[in-house]
Amino acid sequence: MRRQVFRDPALQENFRCTGYNQLPLISAEMIQKIKHEMATMRPTDGFNPVGEATGDVMNRVTYHCSFIDQNKEYKRQVLNMVKGVFQPYVDQFLADFRILNANFYIKQAHRGHFPIHQNWPVLRDMSDTTVTIWCPLQNTTAINGTLHIVPGSHKITPHVEAVTLPPYFANIKDELVDSWLEPLDVPAGDAVIFDDGLIHWTSHNDSDEVRIAIQILCIPRDTTPIFYFHDPENDPERIEIVEADEEFYLNYHITDLLVRQPEWKSLGFEPNNNKLVSSREFHRMIANGERARLGLFA
Ligand SMILES: [Fe+2]
C-alpha cells in the first residue's frame, strides 16, 4: 500500500522520515470554547480517576481517558464535539482521512503515569497508515506530561500491540526512557500528528496544574477499521480480526475487550507472530527504518 498521509509534500516527507509533524492547529479562542463545553460534561470519574498505577487494568489508570470512562453519553458527546472542531483540519492536512475515535486525556496535578506503547493497530494491513492527532490545551513540556516519541520508530516491525499483547520493546523499556524517547515542547493548540506505530508515551504531570490533551485517531476513508482480539488463555497462537468502527469504541469499555463478545463480527484470524526484541535488534531496526518504509508512502 503506497499511502499519501499529508497533502503537503514537505509534511509528507518529514512524516515518512520521523513519523510525525508538529503544527499550529486551534486558536486560543477555540481552546476556551472547548474548555467551556468540557465543563458541562459528566464523566463517571469526574475527570479524576483514583487508580494507583498498580494491579488490575482499572487500578492502573491514574489519568482520565474518555474511552475508559463508564458514561457512554459522555463518550459520544466528546466524539461529536471533536468531530465538529477537528474534522475540517483533518480534511485540510490529511489526504482523505476520517476520525474513528477521540478522547480527552487529562492528568491531574502530580498524577498520570502512562506506560510506553504503540497505539493499537486498527487496520488489517499492517503496512498501511493511521495517525493520531495529539493536541494539548495548555503549553506542555517534560514537566507537565508532554508527549515523548522515538523519531523514526514507525513501521520498523509489524507488531500487534493489544490489551493482552505486550509491546515488542517490553524488555528494553528502561533503555527507551533513558536513551531514545524525546520530549516535544508543544504550545497550547499545536498538534502533533503521528504514525500510530511510533513508540511514544506522555510523562507524569509533575506540575501543580491539570494537563488536558485531546487525542484523535484518524484512518484513511477507504479502509475498514478492525480490532485485534487476543485470548491468551484459550487461543494464544492466534489473533482474531474483529470489525470495529466508531460505535465499537463508544459502546465497549476497556474491560469488555478482554473477553470475546458474542455479537462481534469476525473477519478471520492471523497467526500471532509477535516477538520481543533485544537492545541490539532494536538498534538494527531503527538503523534500517528508512529501508523498511520504502514503498509504503506515496
Ligand atoms: Fe498512545
Boltz pocket constraint, residues with backbone or C-beta under 6 A from the ligand:
constraints:
  - pocket:
      binder: B
      contacts: [[A, 117], [A, 118], [A, 119], [A, 200]]
      max_distance: 6.0
